[in-house]
Amino acid sequence: GLKENKFGVDIDDAIALYEKAHNSEYINVQGLDCHIGSQLTDVLPFIDALDKVLELISKLNDRGIEIAHLDLGGGVGIRYDDERVIDISTYVGEMLRRVGDLEIILEPGRAIVGNAGIFVTTVEFLKQNSDKSFAIIDGAMNDLLRPAFYGAYHNVLPVNEVAKGVDAIWDLVGPICETGDFLAKDRQLSLSEGDYLAVMSAGAYGFTMSSNYNSRPRVAEVMVSGDTHHLIRKRETIQDLFNTEILIND
Ligand SMILES: Cc1ncc(COP(=O)(O)O)c(C=O)c1O
């Protein structure tokens, strides 16, 4: 835990907490878990954290507190743009070399599914003025929150690679009445109304962070395997949004 944020337990306070748990008749101490952050592109912070927790485990062992497993969380970054990413075998190799016989658990979320998913959206309207070119798309911040929430970058590719439209540097904005409702900014694309666009790297923190904000039903999910595809989640309807509401009868 960093002192300045809400997550975790400060490593300096951990021993006292473990002792309290160990002395409690209701708690059976099993392991030590840590998660140091997300979208890390360097293996060194993981090694630093591991060295710190291994030192803590040895201090706990000295106090008679057995740690059966070590959970090192997730956080392995993926390539959204041109990030250099961690070599997974180096990462795992470094971990295994240090942990010895201790059972190790990893929680890779984004690294498994992030680049396995895309978000497909349609260009509804093109709106250009002397300063800016906007493509209003049917996808919005409720569907893929990361750009609005964190200013996150997602690559955007035309689904039809040979389509020719209006060449410009476009902001791809959603139809929700929020200035922050955009999926991408300043992208050189050739666009026409009706084009499909693929917003890349949407497999993690995409659908799971989506919402019904602005009374927008959530999108369908389609799984593609080779040249077959399966609908794995139906598109929500407006009716679905109201199904759980209850009318008050006098
Ligand atoms: C405890 C814990 N484990 C795993 C993860 C997954 O992280 P990522 O998807 O970056 O690998 C998170 C994400 O915040 C987390 O808080």
The ligand as an SDF file (V2000), in Angstrom:
LIG
                    3D

 16 16  0  0  0  0  0  0  0  0999 V2000
   -6.1690   -7.1670   -6.7160 C   0  0  0  0  0  0  0  0  0  0  0  0
   -6.1220   -7.0950   -8.2060 C   0  0  0  0  0  0  0  0  0  0  0  0
   -5.7170   -8.1720   -8.9060 N   0  0  0  0  0  0  0  0  0  0  0  0
   -5.6580   -8.1560  -10.2620 C   0  0  0  0  0  0  0  0  0  0  0  0
   -6.0280   -7.0290  -10.9650 C   0  0  0  0  0  0  0  0  0  0  0  0
   -5.9540   -7.0880  -12.4610 C   0  0  0  0  0  0  0  0  0  0  0  0
   -5.0520   -6.1770  -12.9750 O   0  0  0  0  0  0  0  0  0  0  0  0
   -4.6720   -6.2010  -14.5130 P   0  0  0  0  0  0  0  0  0  0  0  0
   -5.9300   -6.3530  -15.3080 O   0  0  0  0  0  0  0  0  0  0  0  0
   -4.0110   -4.8640  -14.7260 O   0  0  0  0  0  0  0  0  0  0  0  0
   -3.7420   -7.3550  -14.7110 O   0  0  0  0  0  0  0  0  0  0  0  0
   -6.4650   -5.8820  -10.2830 C   0  0  0  0  0  0  0  0  0  0  0  0
   -6.8290   -4.6550  -11.0010 C   0  0  0  0  0  0  0  0  0  0  0  0
   -6.8760   -3.5570  -10.4990 O   0  0  0  0  0  0  0  0  0  0  0  0
   -6.5050   -5.9100   -8.8580 C   0  0  0  0  0  0  0  0  0  0  0  0
   -6.9080   -4.8390   -8.1470 O   0  0  0  0  0  0  0  0  0  0  0  0
  1  2  1  0
  2  3  1  0
  2 15  2  0
  3  4  2  0
  4  5  1  0
  5  6  1  0
  5 12  2  0
  6  7  1  0
  7  8  1  0
  8  9  2  0
  8 10  1  0
  8 11  1  0
 12 13  1  0
 12 15  1  0
 13 14  2  0
 15 16  1  0
M  END
$$$$
